[in-house]
Amino acid sequence: MTSEDAVTRWLSADEQQAWRAYLRGSRELEVALERDLADQGVSLPEYELISMLSEAPEGRQRMSALAAFIVQSRSRVTHTAARLEKRGLVRRIPAPDDGRGVVLCLTDAGFALVGQLARIHVESVRRHLIDPLTAEQFRALGEAMQTIRRANAAVGAEETAAR
């Protein structure tokens, strides 16, 4: 046994099985949700972005805040916004409080599309995630993911502070 093996906490057989089930299940879920939106010509990241904008005051949000909220890089949000802007669903404007920031605004066409897509997306979430689980399993999943979010937020804050 090497010294690296002595400090590495390898996954047990049960942990490995659960980890691989999570990886495959989460990827299959994302593919299914993506497929159901693709029929409408929208990707899951595009829907997530316009959906979050539709819930923001006046359908507006700073792009940096939006990137943090949907857990995507600023660069990816910029590319997604550019695609949506070309389709007339959003527009970018300078942030009123600082010249460097950019605010993303949902257009009337964007609001209308979110309204159409919301039913499709909710039905997809129910069919592919909620309905296969018992209420207890779904509640436990939500609690587990909140625990993971809190733990990762704490690690991220520690890493940022260390820089």
N, C-alpha and C positions, 0 to 999 in steps of 0.2 A: 504494500500500500504506500502510495506517495503521500507527501505532506498535503498536497492539494486535495487528495481523496479524503484525508482525515477532516478537512474543514468543509468540504462540499456536502450539503445535505441533499443527497440524491432522492428522487421521488420513489416512494414505495409503489408496489404494483397497483394498489388501489388508487393512489394519487395519480399515477401515470395514466391509468384508465380514465379517471375523471377529467384530467387535463386534456387528453386527446378528444374525449367526448365534447368538452367545451369548445375546443378549437374547431372541430368539424361542425358541430351544431351551430356555432355562431357564424361560421362562414356560409353554411347552407341557408341559414335564416337571412343573411344579408343578400344572398343570391336570389332567394324567393321574393323578398321585398323589392329588390331592384327589378326583377322580371315583371312584377305586377305594375310598376310605374313606367317601365320601358314602353309598354303598349300605348302610353300617352305621350311618349317622346321626351320623358324627363328621367334623369338619373336620381338615385337615392340622395346623393349629396346635394344636387340641385333642389330637390324637394325639401330637404332638411333646411337649407338656407332660406328659401322663400317662406317656408312654414314658420321659422323662427322670426323672420321679418314681419310676417303677418300678425304676430303676437306682440311685437314691440310697439311702443307708443308712436302713433302716426305712421306705422310701417317703416320706421327708420332705425338704423343702428350703425354705430361706428364699426368699420370693417374689422378693426383689431379686437373689439369686444365680441363681435360675432364669431371670429375665428376661435377665440378662447372658449366661447360658449358651446360651439359645435365640435370642439376638439379637432380642429384642422389647422394646418399651418397657414400663416397669412398668405403665403404664395399660392397655396391651393385655393383659398377663398377668393383671391384676386382672379385666378383663372376661371373659377366657377362663375364669379360675378360677371366677368367679361362675356362668357357664353350667354348668360341670362340677359345681359344688357343688349347684346346683338338681337335677341328675340323680343326686346321691348318689355321684359318682365320686371327689370330693375333699372335704376339709374344711379350713377355715382355723383356725389357733389362734395365740395370741400367742407370739412368740418367747420362749423361756425366759430368754435372757440379756439381753433389753432389751424394755421395754414398747411400743416403737414398731414393732418389726419383726413380720412375720407369717410363719408357717411354713405351707406347703401340705402336706397329708398325703393320700396316696392311700388310699382306703378299700378294703375287701375287694372291693366291686363294681368299683372302679377297677382293681385288680389283675387281676380276672377278665376285664374287658374288654380290657385290654392284652394278656393272653394270647391272646385270640381275634383281636385286630386285628394282632398281630405277624406272623403268617403271611401275612395279606392284604397288609400293607404290604411285607414282604420280597419277596413275589412280584411286587408292583407295581414296586418299585425294580429288581428284576432285569429284568422285562419292558421297562420304559421307559428304563432308564439303563444297566445293566450289559450285558445281552445284545446290544444294538446295537453295542457297542464291542468292539474287540479287548482282550485283557488289557493290552497295551502302552498303548493309548489310555486305558483306564480308570486305569492307574497314573499316566500323565502328567497326566490330569485331576486326580487327587488331589494330586499334587505341585504342580501349578499353583495349585490352590485353597489349599493350605497356604502357598505363597509370598504369595498375595494376602492371606490372613488375617494373616500376620506383618507385611506392609507396612502394612495398615490398622490393626493394633493399635499399631504404632509411631507412625503419624500421630495416632491417637486419644490416645495418651499425651502426645505433644507438644502437642496442642491443649488437653488438660486442664491440663498444666503451665503453659501460657501464660495461663490464665484467672486 
